[in-house]
Amino acid sequence: MNERTADVERRTSETEVQVHLAVDGSGRSRVGTGIPFFDHMLDLLARHGCLDLEVQARGDTQVDFHHTVEDVGICVGQALERALGDKAGIVRFGSASIPMGEARCDVALDLCGRFYLVWNVGFPSPKTGAFDTALVEDFFYALASNARLTLHVNVPYGRNDHHIAESVFKGVAHALFQAVCRDDRKLRGGVPSTKGVL
């Protein structure tokens, strides 16, 4: 069975990003973006999604963190899309409800080849530490649009910004782990779609 891995590089006047992704990993991560809170979230995505993820990024963080966060999302999304190939035999759908202290995140996703994002996440504060909480949505918009997946993220309640962000990253990781898994019956059936392609 082919290894499901991909490497992506992106260079702009604002950022330089290198990503290596192994879908069938063990949750190992080696991440350095120059943004400690974001590194922590990417570590969570790898660990709880059982992905092996390497991210090295340099960006104009003296301006703000937006370009780096968005471009990492672009690269991780592209790596996921490439690593999954034709998606034959995958479960395709995943969902999770993840509590983190007083916060809870509900995630549903579909590796359907069509981008859509539903985002019902409210952060009480504009920042957690030095990190703009609005960038959480920007990251997942970039990831989902470049991986060509449908992603619904809902946080019905939560008070602590760190807990809310952490529940979102863990929720997407768990849902993604389910969706990318191969199933013997689905492998015999090929691509999990009546269209014959995803």
N, C-alpha and C positions, 0 to 999 in steps of 0.2 A: 504494500500500500504506500502511495507516495507521501512523502513528508509534506506537511502543510506549513510552509514557512515563506516569508517574504522579507525583502529589504527595500526600503524606500529612502531616498534622499531628496531634500528640497532646499534650494538656495535662492534667496531673494536679497534685495538690498537691505532688508530688515532682519532676516533670520537665516541661520544654517541649521538644518535638522537632519539627523540620521536615525532611522528606526529599523530595528530587526524584531520580527514577531514570529514566534512559533506557536501555532494554535494548540497543538497537542503537547503542551509543556507541563511543568510541575509548579508553576507559580513563581518562578525566579525572575527577579527584575534587577536591572542595572540602569539607573536613571539619573541623569544630571541635566537639569534645564536652567539652573540658576535661580529657580523659584522654589524654595523649600516646601511650602505647603502643597504646591502642584506636584512635586516629586513624591510626596507622601500619598497623594491621591492616585497617582499612576502606579505606585507600589501596590496599593489596595486593588486596583483594577487587575493587575497581573496575578496577585496572590489568590484572590477569590474567583478569578476566571480561569485559573490553572493555565495561564498563558506564560510563556517565557518572553519577556519584553525588555529590549534594550532601547533606550532613548538618550541621545546626546543632542543638546540644543544650545545654540548661542543666539541671543537676540538683543534687540534694543530695549532692554529692560530699564534703562535709564529714562526712557520715555514713559512706558508703562509695560504691563505684562501681556497685553492683548495679543500682539503679533506672535509672540512665542507660544502662548497657549493655543491660539487658533491654528498655527502651522503644525504644531505637534498633533492636534486633532486631525488635521488633513492627512498627515503622514500615517498615523495609526489606522485611520479609516481606509486609506489606500492599501496598506499592508494587509489588513484583514480581508479586503476584497480579493487581492491577488492570492493570498494564502489559501482561500477557500476554493479557488478555481471554479469549476462548473457546479459545485455544491451537491454533486451526486451523493445520495445516501445520508445527508445530514437530517437532523430532526427538524430544523428550520425555525421553529418557534421556541421562545423561552419566556419565562416570567418569574418574578420573585417579589416577595414582600419582606423588606428588611427593616428591623427596628435598630435604632442606635440611640440608646438612652431614651429621651422623651420624644425623639423624632421617628417617623416611619416613612419609608419610600416604597411605592408600588411601581414595578416596571413590567412592561410587556414589549417584546420585540419580535420582528419577523425578518428573516434574512431573504427577502423576497426580490431583491434587485430593484426596488422602487423606494426612493427616499421619501420619508414623511416624519416629522417630529411633532409630537404633542407634549408640551412642557407646562405643567402646572406645579411649579415649585416657587415658593416665596421664601426669601431670606429676610429675617428681621432687620439685619444691618447691611450696609453697602460693602463692608469689609469684614473679613476674619483675619486678624493680624494685618499684614500688608497686602493681602490678596483680595482683589475685587470679587465679591460673590457672584456678580453677573457673568463672570468668565466661566463659571461652571456650565451654564447654558451654551455659551460660545464654543466651548470644547466639544460638547456632545452634538451640537449642530454640525460642526466641522467633521466629526467622526462619522456620524450617521449619514450625512450627505455623500461623503467620499466612499464609505463602505456600501452605499446604496441599500440601506436597511430602513425599515419602519420602526420607530422607537416612541413609546409612550412612557412618560415619566410623571408620576403624581406623588406629591408629598402632602397628605391631608393635614398633618400637624407637625409641629416642631418648634423649639424655642432657640436652640443653640445653633449658630451658623455652621460651626465645624461639624456638629453631629448631622445636620441636614446634608451637607456636602458629602460626608463620609457615607451616609446611607444611600445616596444616589450612586456613587461610584461602586459600592458593594452590590447594590441592586442590579445595575447594568452588568457587572461582572458575572453574577450568578445566572442571570437570564441568558447572557451570551454563552456561558459554559454549557447550558442545556441545549441551546440552539445549534451550536457547532458540532455537537456530539454525533458520531456516526451510529446508525442502527442497522443491524444485519438485514432486517426485512426491508428497510428503506433502500439499502444498498442494492438489493435485488430489483427494486422498483426504479432505480435510477434517480433522476432529479425529482424532488418532492413537489411536483406541480402538475396539474392537468394540462398546462401549456407545454410541458416538456422542456422548459428552460426557466431559469431564474436569473 
